[in-house]
Amino acid sequence: MLTFYHTPLSVNSRRVWVALLEKGLTFEAVEMNLGGDQFKPEFLALNPFHHIPVLVDDGFSVIESFAILDYLEAKYPTPALLPSDPIALANTRMVEMVTLNELNPAMTPLFKEMMGFGTESPEAVEQAKQKIDGVLKFYADKLGEGDFFGGDQLTLADIVAGTFSPWFEKMGLPMANYPTLQAWTARLVARPAWQATQPTEEMIAAFRDRMKARMAKG
């Protein structure tokens, strides 16, 4: 039995959640309250670094979302989320790592403004948008004319990058400038796994209120 410890608003959690659903695996989802659940002894026994997500499979605990994705692919290879073709595999891995190392930090100022957690300087916002523009051009190049980064095959690249993509328009990024990515995002969000894991507006509003309350306390 798989047990998945997560929180719905975490992109790190969501990529694992989507992979579990896309593979059709049966699992128990344990939603964590990050106001303290992550510091409880029983959770620290699973992850001493008190982060989510965590996957437990028959007593074996896996931490870090990318490690979990690789574990799932190796242990439960059908349906495959990694292509066998060397170029497609390299593209998949490149998209995953560019999302983690380039896109994620660049989105921070835009996310902060979108959520009302403060304002960044116009220069910082413009710099972030330029960085993201470079990432989106890279995505478009690797996607080409395919439905997914693996051509007809959904891959981990689609899952990792695609759990960010629904936020692009909300952050003021003109996705009409990237028509192939816009169509790719539409294909993803129509999939049951994306619909089942999409945070509701109520969840987002509650998160915003909690964070603002914490920030007000200093």
ROTI-178044 format. One record per residue (C-alpha): residue in three letters; x, y, z. Coordinates in steps of 0.25 Angstrom, whole numbers, plus 5000, padded with zeros to 4 digits. Layout:
% ROTI-178044
ALAXYZ
...
***
This chain:
% ROTI-178044
MET500050005000
LEU500550144996
THR500450255006
PHE500550395000
TYR500850515010
HIS500550645003
THR499850785004
PRO498950824992
LEU499650954989
SER501050904988
VAL501550894974
ASN502550794979
SER501450704984
ARG500550724972
ARG501550674962
VAL501550544970
TRP500050544972
VAL499850554957
ALA500850444954
LEU500150344964
LEU498850374957
GLU499450364943
LYS499950234947
GLY498650184952
LEU499250144965
THR498450124978
PHE498950204990
GLU498550275003
ALA498650425002
VAL499050485016
GLU498850635015
MET499850705024
ASN499550835032
LEU500850905031
GLY500550985043
GLY501150875051
ASP500950735046
GLN502250735039
PHE502950745052
LYS502250625059
PRO503150515063
GLU502350415054
PHE502650495042
LEU504050535045
ALA504350385046
LEU503950385031
ASN504650515027
PRO505650575037
PHE505650695029
HIS504150725031
HIS503750745017
ILE502650695008
PRO502450614999
VAL502750485005
LEU502350344999
VAL502350225007
ASP502350085000
ASP502249965008
GLY503050025019
PHE504050095010
SER504050245011
VAL504450334999
ILE504650485001
GLU504950594990
SER503950604979
PHE504850564968
ALA505350444975
ILE503950404977
LEU503650414962
ASP504850334959
TYR504450224969
LEU503050214964
GLU503550204949
ALA504550094953
LYS503550014962
TYR502350044954
PRO502750054940
THR501450044933
PRO500950134928
ALA502350194925
LEU502550334928
LEU504050334923
PRO504250314908
SER505350214903
ASP505850294892
PRO507150364896
ILE506750494890
ALA505350494896
LEU505950444909
ALA506950564910
ASN505950664906
THR505050614917
ARG506150624928
MET506550764923
VAL505150814924
GLU505050754938
MET506350824942
VAL506150954936
THR504750964943
LEU505450934956
ASN506651024954
GLU506251134945
LEU504751154945
ASN504451124960
PRO505351234966
ALA504951334954
MET503451314958
THR503651354972
PRO503451504971
LEU502251494962
PHE501651394971
LYS501851484983
GLU501151604976
MET500051514971
MET499751464985
GLY499851604991
PHE501051574999
GLY501651704996
THR502251774984
GLU503551754977
SER504251864969
PRO503851884955
GLU505351844951
ALA505251714959
VAL503851684952
GLU504451714939
GLN505651634941
ALA504751514946
LYS503951524933
GLN505151524924
LYS505651404931
ILE504351334930
ASP504251374915
GLY505551294913
VAL505051174920
LEU503751174912
LYS504551194899
PHE505351074903
TYR504050994906
ALA503451034892
ASP504750984885
LYS504750844893
LEU503250834891
GLY503250854876
GLU501950814869
GLY501750694879
ASP500550684888
PHE501550664900
PHE503050674902
GLY503150524898
GLY502350544886
ASP501050464887
GLN501550414901
LEU501250484914
THR502550494921
LEU503050544935
ALA503450674928
ASP502050704925
ILE501650674939
VAL502850754945
ALA502650874936
GLY501150854935
THR500850874949
PHE501351014948
SER500751054935
PRO499351084939
TRP499951194948
PHE500651264936
GLU499451344931
LYS499051384946
MET500451444948
GLY500351534936
LEU501151454926
PRO500551464912
MET500351324908
ALA499751364894
ASN501251394891
TYR501451244892
PRO500351174885
THR500851034885
LEU501051044900
GLN499651104902
ALA499150984894
TRP499950884902
THR499450944915
ALA498050934911
ARG498250784908
LEU498850764922
VAL497850834930
ALA496750754922
ARG497350624928
PRO496650564940
ALA497950564948
TRP498050714947
GLN496650734950
ALA496650654962
THR497850724968
GLN497550864964
PRO497450954976
THR496151024978
GLU496051174979
GLU495551154993
MET496851074996
ILE497651184990
ALA496951294998
ALA497051215011
PHE498551205008
ARG498751355005
ASP498051385018
ARG498851295027
MET500151345021
LYS499751495022
ALA499351465037
ARG500751405039
MET501451525032
ALA500651615041
LYS501251555053
GLY502651575048
***
